[in-house]
C-alpha cells in the first residue's frame, strides 16, 4: 500500500512539473507560431511577385517572338540579360531562359504548387 502511495506521489509530482514547464514555455511557442505565420505570408507574397514578373517576362518574349521571329526575340533581350551568370555555363543559362519562358512553369507557380 505504501509503494502505491509513493508511486502516485511521484506521478503527481511529475505531472505538476510538466504543467509548470508548459506554463513557462507557452509564450515562446506562441511567438514561434506568430513568426512562422509571418514567414509563410512573406514567402507567399514573394512567390506571387515572382509569378507576376515571369508573366510580364513571358508577354515580352511572346511579343518579340511573334513580331520578329524567335532568334530576334532573344537578341532583343540581350542588353538586359547578361550572357552568363557568374559560375554558370552558357548551357545552364539557356536552360534557365527556356524554363522562364515556359507557360507551364508560370502556370505551375501561379497555382502555388
MOKA-V799042 format. One line per field, one symbol per residue. phi: phi as a letter, one per 40 degrees, with the letter a starting at -180 (. if undefined). psi: psi as a letter, one per 30 degrees, with the letter a starting at -180 (. if undefined). burial: # if it has 24 or more other ideal C-beta (glycine too) atoms within 12 Angstrom, else .. A space follows every 10 residues. Layout:
phi = ???
psi = ???
burial = ???
//
This chain:
phi = .ccccccccc cccccccccc cccccdcccc cccccccccd cccccccccc cccccccccc cccccccbgc cccccccdcc bccacdgbcc cccccccccc cccccccccc cgc
psi = eeeeeeeeee eeeeeeeeee eeeffeeeee eeeeeeeeee eeeeeeeeee eeeeeeeeee eeeeefegle eeeeeffeff kkeklkgkle eeeeeeeeee fkfeeeeeee fg.
burial = .......... .......... .......... .......... .......... #..#..##.. #......... ..##..#... .......... ......#..# #....#..#. ...
//
